[in-house]
Amino acid sequence: MIPRFSLSDLPGADIILPGLEDYAAGRLTKGSLLVRIGRPRFAAVGLLDGMPPVAALDRDAEHLLYELLCRELERNAYPEYRSLMRLLVSFENAADHRFRRAAEAASMAAPV
């Protein structure tokens, strides 16, 4: 199920939305690892509906993300890691808010 609300203007969408495609394809990218980390909240708003579970890697996603950043950035990995985690939380909060507003609007529009 594709959510019936736009996500492209949310903070971090430039990393998270391609990460959803990478997640579905089983690729390990910064975006797909952020999706794995945020999996419970993404699933709650319907972003992972129809995607295969990749649970074996989900528990190690934070470590994998940090290792990926260490390989790419060496000394600057930790600030980038913290920045990506803040971006993930911002995206999750905004998506959750948008999902709740869309659900409320749909319930008000439903015939009684």
N, C-alpha and C positions, 0 to 999 in steps of 0.2 A: 504494500500500500504506500503510495506517495502521499505525503501530507498535503492537505489542501491549504497551505499557506506558503508564502515565499520565504526562502532562507538566504538568498544571495546577498542581502544587505546586512546580515548579522555580522557581528565582530568575529573575525577568524574564518569567515566563509571561504575565503580564497585558499585556505589550507584544508579546512575540514571537508568541504564538498568534494574536491578531487580525492580526498582521503577516503570518502565513502566508496568511490569507484575502485580505488586501490584495495580497500578492505574486501569488497565483493570479489575482486580478482585474485585475492591472496597475496598481493604485493606488500613488501615491507617498506613503507615510506614514512616520513614524518607524519603526514596526514592520516595514513591508515593506522599508525600506532596511536595517534590521538583518538581516533574512533574506537580502537580497542579499549583504551583507558576509559573513555566515556560511554562505553557500550550500554550499561544499565539505563542511563538517562536518555540515550539516543533511542533505545528500544521502547522506552516509555512514551515517546512522542511519535513513534511509527517510522523512524528513519531507517531501521534495519529490517523492516518487514520484507519477507521474500529473500533475504540474504542468508547464505549458509552460515551456521555458527562456526567460529574459529576459536572456540573456548580454550583450546590447549595453549595458545599463545597469549590469551588475554591476561592471565595472571602475571606474566613477565613483560607486559607491554611497556611499563615505565622503565624497566631496566634496559630493554631493547632500544627504546627511544634515546635514553642517555648514552648508550654505547654508540648508536648511530651518530649522535651529535659529537661525541668524543673523536670519532674517526674523521668527521667533517671539519670540526672547529678546534680540536685539540684543547688548548687552554681556556677558550671561551665557551665551552660546552655548558657549564652550569648556569650562567646567566641566560643563555638561549633556552635551556630546558625550563627554567622558571618562567620565562616569558611565554613559552608555548603552553605551559600548564595554566597560566593565568588566562591566556587566550581561549583555551578549551573551556574553562569555567565560565567565561563571559559568553561564549557561544551556547553552552548548555543552558545557562540562565535565560538568555534571550530566546532560544528555541522553546524552552519550557513555557515562558510567558506567552509567546506567540501561539503555541499549541493550546494553552488554556483559553486565550481570547477567541480562537477559532472554534473551540468546542463550545464555549458559551454562546457565541453567535449562532452556531448550528442548532443548539438546543432551543434558543429563542425563536428561530425560524421554523422549527418543527411544528406541525399541526398538533393541536391539543386534543 
